[in-house]
Amino acid sequence: VQLQASGGGLVQAGGSLRLSCTASINIDTINAMAWYRQAPGKQREPVALILSGRSPTYPDSVKGRFTISRDNAKNTMYLQMNSLKPEDTAVYYCNIFIFRDYWGQGTQVTVSS
């Protein structure tokens, strides 16, 4: 299983980015998909989780600003990030769970003040 993440970049505070993560497999039957981020010197943390049949969940730090979604026809998951803040600066990783965790390679998001 391979995950290819893209869409990161440099954006000013208040701006938006959309991250994409395309899987090498059919994602129709994947129940758990998520986005994580890791800032320098900090632990990796979840920022969005989507489970089949359930509403997505987000930590308070991004709730109302980030939206996770999936397009099964394209084997792709997305993270729409709006109203970005400098503290959102991190490497963002996509994740799926199929008996074990699989991770994308990470994409850098830098938010300037």
Sequence and secondary structure as in RCSB ss.txt:
>XXXX:A:sequence
VQLQASGGGLVQAGGSLRLSCTASINIDTINAMAWYRQAPGKQREPVALILSGRSPTYPDSVKGRFTISRDNAKN
TMYLQMNSLKPEDTAVYYCNIFIFRDYWGQGTQVTVSS
>XXXX:A:secstr
  EEEE  EEEETT  EEEEEEESS  TT  EEEEEEE TTS  EEEEEEETTS  B  TTTTTTEEEEEEGGGT
EEEEEE S  GGG EEEEEEEESSSEEE   EEEEEE 
